Amino acid sequence: MPAIDAAVHPLDGEQGENEIRGRLERLASLGARSAELAHELRNALAVLETSLHLVRKTLQKSEDYARVERQLSRMAEQIHTGQALVREALDEVRAQRPERAEVDLRVLVLEVAAGVPRPEHVALDVEVAAESVAVDARLIRQLLLNLLRNAVEALSSRDQGRVRVVARRRDDNLLILVEDDGPGIAEDVAPRLFQAFNTSKANGTGLGLAVCRRIAEAHGGTIRARRASPHGTTMEVLIPVD
């Protein structure tokens, strides 16, 4: 994908320093308030999840349970979606340094792949080497989860589709590929693909890929998107592991 040049207009002297300081203070304040709101929302969702569990447990002995189970399941699904969005928001506003440890790459990738919901018409292929790599397993798990969710969502409007995940060593790096044969990246979205709050989804937050970039860069690595042939998208992550 071609690089995008950003125009930079330098500010000179004391006025410039004050302006920069003011911007940094506003960003810090916004980040702190965003973290507070996300924390409050997470607590509210936890209460809803507990209450829903109790309602389900009570209604299971009732004749009405079969009639309302579908609605209860939809409520649970939306709560889990909200919790995932809160986790993404918190990961984006707080700086985190990777805590590297040796992990079994095959186990990590298969666990994430098994936990991603997908419709029956979307096939998932996983090609992962059985080897050990030194990464922050929690962060890499989040990165993989975000990329796989995006790939599955890209195929939601198609009758059939395929997602492919590849994870292996390439020289001194961990290579992760997540490919889909969906419609591909829109031209107007591509230049801002990894920017926070950039999204073409009706209900999206635009945080998923921004979090992926932060995780890759925190490990000293890179992430990029390529157009697949004849159509679709390939996300490539390279992370130094030696």
Secondary structure, 3 states (H helix, E strand, C coil): CCCCCCCCCCCCHHHHHHHHHHHHHHHHHHHHHHHHHHHHHHHHHHHHHHHHHHHHHHHCCCCCHHHHHHHHHHHHHHHHHHHHHHHHHHHHHCCCCCCCEEEEHHHHHHHHHHCCCCCCCEEEEEEECCCEEEECHHHHHHHHHHHHHHHHHCCCCCCCEEEEEEEEEECCEEEEEEEECCCCCCCCCHHHCCCCCCCCCCCCCCCHHHHHHHHHHHCCCEEEEEECCCCCEEEEEEEECC
